[in-house]
C-alpha cells in the first residue's frame, strides 16, 4: 500500500480548527483526506457528514477516523492525483482512547507520523470513568504512545498537561522530534532555554510585534494577515493557528503558507467564528461550549468591540451529568465580559426526551439546571432562561436591537436559514 502521511490531532478544545487549518495550508499539491467533527472531506470536497457517520457506524467521524482512509485515498481517482503524496488529517476524540484511531487499518503498526496534543481541560468529565483532567490526559495519551518512531510530536507549552506530555519517556524512546507552541512566552532567550530543557527541536510563538515566529526559522508572517486575529492574545483561534503552522512547515513553503493564512476562512456550515451584520447590529455564531473556549471567544470580541458588552446566548449539552452542569454554571457566573446571558435548552427545539446510558433528559431540563446554577452563583450580569426553541430565542434577542449578540448554536443549519431570511450579511 502506498505511503500515507498521517496527522492525528487530539485535545479538549481546538481540534476541529487545527485540522481545518492544516487541511487548508497543505493546499492542492497533496491527495488529502480530512476527517473532523464536521464530516469527511476528500481534497476539500465534503463526501460524508456527521450524520452519515452516526447512521453508518454508530459514532461520530472523529471516533476511529482512520476508518475512512483506505476507501477514499486509494479508490480510483483522476489521473492528476495519482502521483500526488497522500495525507490523512484526522481529528481524534476521546473515543479513540478506547476504539483506536483507525490508523491500524492502513499501517502495519497503527502508528501515525505527526501527533498534535492541543490541551486538557475539564469538559467531558462524566464523574464515572472520567473523574479528573488526569483521566482525560490518560484517555488521550494515544497521541504520543501511538506516534511512530522518529515521528513529530507537537504540544502546547501553555497547558500543564500537554507540557507534561513533552516529558513522557516514551517520546525519548521513540526518538521523537518534539515541537512546542506558546502564546504566553515571547522572549527568544527564555524560549531557547525551555527548548534545551525539554529537548525540543523548535518552538513556534508570537513576538511582541505580533509576528508568528519559530526559534529555527525566524519571523514567518504577521498575525494581521490572519482574518481571525482581533488584537487579543492569548486567543483560542491563534493557538490553533500556531499548531497548524508548526505542523505544516515541513510540507509547505513559506510564501505559500503565508498566502494561505491570508485566504483562510471557515466554511459557513462549520459554524466556527462566523460574523454577520444587519444595519448596526452584529451577530457572532460559534460552537464554544466549554468555559475556556467561551472565555477566549468573549475576550476576542470584547477587544474587537470595546465599547459594548455583548449579550451571550448559550446552552449545555444534554448528555452532561448534573454535577458537571452545576460546576459549569458556577464558572459561567464568573464571566465579566457580558451584559446579559440567555440560556436555552437544546432538547426544547426537538421536543423530545433523550435516553442516555445513565438516565433520561427531558426538554428544558438541562437549561433549567444551568440557569439555576448561574442564578445561585450571583453573577454580575442579567440572566434569563428561554423555554422557546433555539431559533425563536435568537429571533427574540435580535428583535431587541442590541448591537452585539454572541450565539452558541446547537443546530447550525436552522440558525443559518433564519439568518438568511432575516437579511443578515456575512462579515467574518
N, C-alpha and C positions, 0 to 999 in steps of 0.2 A: 504494500500500500504506500502511496506517495506520502512524503513528509508533510505534516501539518504542524505549524507553529501554533501553540495553544496558550492563550491568556486566560487565567482564572482570577476573577475578582470577587472578593467577599468582604464582609464588614457589616456593621449595623446600619449605617446610612451612607449614601453617595454611590452605591454600587451601580445603579442604572445610569446615573450621569456619567460615571467614569467609563463604562463600556460604550456608551453612546458617543462620547468624545473620542475614545480610541478608534472606534469604527470610522468616524469622520476624518480623523487625522491621517489614517492609513491611506485614504484616497483610493483611486481607481487602479492602482498597479498591483493589487492583490485580489485573488479569488477568495472572498472572505464571508464567513458566517457569523452573524451576531445573534446571540440568544440573551434576552433580558426579560424583565418582568413585563415589558410591553409586548413581547412576542418574539418571532423568529424572522430574521432579515438576511436574505442572500444577496450579497453585493448591493446592500442598502434598499432592496425591494422586499416589502413585507410578504412572507409566504405562509405565516401561521400566527394566529392571535393567542392571547392569554386564554380566551375561552376555548379555542381549539385544543390547547394543551390539557385543560381540565376535562374536556369531553373525551379525548382520545387516550389520555394517560392517567387521568385522575389526580393530577397535580400541576402546579404552575410551571411555566417553562424553565424557571431558574432552579428547579429541583432536578438534579441529574441532567443538566443542559447538554452534555456531550452526546446524548441520545440522538440529537438532530444532525450530527456532523457527517457520518458516513453516507447517509442517503443523499444529503444535499451537496456536499463538497466533492463527491465522486460520481454524481449522476451525470448523464450526458449533458453537455452544455455547448455554447457556441465556441467556434474554433479559437477566437481571440482570447479565451480564458484558459485554454488547455495548458499552456506553459507558464501561466502565472503562479507564483508561490501561493500556497493555501494557508489561510489563517482562520482560526476559530477564536472568537472573543466571547467568553462565557461568564455571564453573571451567575454567581453561585450562592444560593441562600443557605440558611441554617439546615434545611433538609438534606443538603449534600453531606453533612456530617454523618448521617445515618445511611443514606441511599447511594452515596458516591457522586462524583461529578459527571460520570458517564464517559470520561476520557479513556477509561479502560476498554471501551467498546472499539476504539480505533488505534490503540497503542498496546504494546506487549506488557508494559509495566503500570499503565494507568497514571503516569507522571505527566504534569504539564510543564511548559517551558518557562512561563512567566507567572508568578504569583503576586497578587496585589491584595494587601490587607489594609482596609481604609481606617477602621476604628472599631471600638467596642463601647456600646452604651447599654442602658437598661431596657430599651424597647425589646419586646419578645419574651420577657420574663414571664413564665407561667406558674412559678412557685411550686412546681412538682419536679419535673426533670430539669428545668432551668430556674434556679433559685437565686443566682448571682451573676454578675458580669464575668466572673471567672468561669462559670459554667458555659456561658456564651463563647468565651475565648477558646475553651477546650473543644466545643462543638464545631468551631470554625478553624481548628488547627490543621485541617486537611490542606489549607492553602500553603503551608510550609512543609508538612510531613509528606505530601504527595508532589512536591516540587522535584523535578528531575535533577540528577547530579550536575553541578555546574550551571544550573538554571539561574534565572534572575529573580530576585525577591525584593519587592518594593513595599515599604510600610511607612506610616506616619510617625514622626518623632514627637508629635504634639499630643498623642494619646498614650496613656501609661501602658495599656495592654499591647498595642502594636509596637511601642518602643521595646517592651519586654520581649516581643516575638523576635526582634532582631538579634537577641542574645541567645536564642534557642540553640542548644548544642547540635541538633540535627542539621542546622544550616552550615555549621562548621564542618560536620562530617561529609556533607554533600558538596563542600567547596563552593557554596552558592555565591553568586555575585549579589551583594546586598546594597540597596539604594534607599536612602531616606528622603522624605519630603517634610518641609516645615513652613508654616506661616508665621510662627511666633518668634523664631530666631533669624536675624538678618545680618549678623556680623560674620564676615568670611573667616576671621581668625577663630572665633568660637566654634563655627561650623566645622572647620578643618580639624580642630581638636576633637570634636564629637565624632567626626568620621574616623579618626585614628582610634579613638576609644572603642568604637563599635565595629571596627574593621569594615567600614563602608567604602564602596568604590566611588560613590558620588552622593551628593545631596542637592536636591532641587529646592529653591527657596525664593522669597521675594525680597528685593533690597529696598532701601528707604525711598528710592525714586520710582517705585512701582515697576521695576523690571523683573521678569521671570528669569532666574539665574541658575546656573549649575556650577558647582565647585570646579569641575573639569572643563566645561565648555564655555564658561563665562556668561555674559549677558546674552539672553536669547531673544526676547522681544518685550515690549512694554505692555502692561496689563490693559492700557487704554485701547489696544487693538481688539480686545475681547468684549463682546456686546453685553456680557453679564457682570462686568466689573462696575460697581456703583460707587467705588471710592472707599468702601468699608473693608477693613481687614481685622481679624480673620473672617472668612466667609466660607460657607459650605460649598458653593459652586467653585470658588477659587481653589479650595482644597482638591476638588475633583479635577480641575484643570491641571494642577501640579502632578497628580498621579498619572493622568493621561499623557502629559508631555514626557514625564520620566519613562513611561512605558514605550513611547514611540520614537525616541531619538535614534535608536538603532535601526529603524526601518524607514524613516522619512528624513530627507534633507531639510536643513533649517529654513531655506526660502519657502519650500512647500508647506512646512509645518506652520510657519508664520502666516502664510496666506490662508490656510485652513482654519487657524484660530480666528482670523478676521471674519471669515464667512460663516462660521458656525452659528446655527440657530436650532433650538429644539423644535421638533415636529409639533404641530397643533395637537395631534392625538396623544402626544406624550404627556401633556398636562403639566410639564415642568416649566416653572418660571415664565408663565405666559402673561403678557400685559395687554390691556385693552383700554380704549378711551372713547367716551361719548361726551361731547361738549366739554365741561370742566370736571367730569367725573372719571376717575381711573379705577379699574378693576384688575387685580392680580390673582391669577389662579396658580395653585401649586398643590403638591401631594404631601407636604411636610407634616408627618403625623406622629413625630415624637418631639420631646421638648427641646432637644439640641437643635434639630432642624428648624423648629419654629423660631428659636432664638436667632439663629443665623439669618433666617428669612426676614424677620422683623427688623433686625439690625441693618440689613442691607437696604431695605426700603425706607427705614427711618433716616438713613443717611442720604438717600436719593431725594426724599421728600421731607426735608427737615422742618417744615412749617405746619405739618399736620400729623397728628397721631391717628393711625388707621383704626377702622373697625375690623375685627377679625371674626370670621365665621368658620367654625370648626366642628369636629366630631371625634369620636373614638371608635376604633374597630370593635364590633360586637363580640368578637371571639376573645377579647381580653377579659381576664378574671376581675372580680370586684376589687381585690387588693390593688391590682395594677391601676384600675380606673381611679381609685381613691388617691393613690400617690401621684398619678398624672394630673388630677385636678388640683392637688396642692401645689404642684410645680407650675401649672398654668397660672394660678393665682399670684405667683411671684413676678409675672411679666410686667414690665414697666414701660413698654413701648406703645401700648394700645389705649384707645379711648373707650372702646366698647367691645364686648365679646358676646357673640351669639352662638349658642350651642344647638345643633340639630342632630337628629338620630338617623343613621344610615338605613335602618330597617323600616323606618316610617315610610320612606318613598316606595318601598316594595310592598308594604302592607302585609308582611308575613313574618312568622317566627322562624328562627334558625335553631337546629339541633346540633350541638357540639358534643364531643366525647365526654365532657364534664357536666353537661346540662344544656338548658334551653334559654335562648334570648328572645324577648318579645319586642315589638315596635315601641319605641320611646324609652325602653328600659335603660340602655346604656347612656343615652342622652341625659336622662333624669339623674342617673348616678353621677355622671360627670358634672352636671350643673350643681347638684347638691354639694359635692366635694369642693367646688370652686367657691360657692357662696359661703360655706362654713369656714373657709380659709381667709375671709375678709380681704378680697382683692381691692386695689385702688382704682378699679375701672368698673363701669356698668356691665352687668352680666344678665343675659336673658336666655330663656330656653324656648325654642320654637318647636311646636309639635306638628308643624307643617312639613311637606316634602322638601327635599334639598333645593329644587328649583324655585318653589314658592317662597322659601326662606330667603334665597338670594334676591329674588324679584322684589320682595318687600324691603330689603335693605337698600337696594339700588333706588327704589322709589322715594327714599328719604332725601336723596340728593347729596348725601355725604360724599366729600370729594375723594376719599381713598378707602377702598374696601379690599381686604385680602380674604379670599375664599379658599379654604381647604376642601377640595371636592371629594365626592365619592364616585359619581358617575360622570366622567368627563364628556361623553357623547351627548348626554342630555343637557349638560351645562353649556357646551359649545353651541348646541342647537338653539337654546334660549338666547345666548349672546348674539348670534347672527340675527335672530328675529328682532332683537332689541336695537339693532343697528350700531353695535359697538365695533370699532375698527382695531385691528391689532397694531400695537406699537412696540411690542417686545416678543 
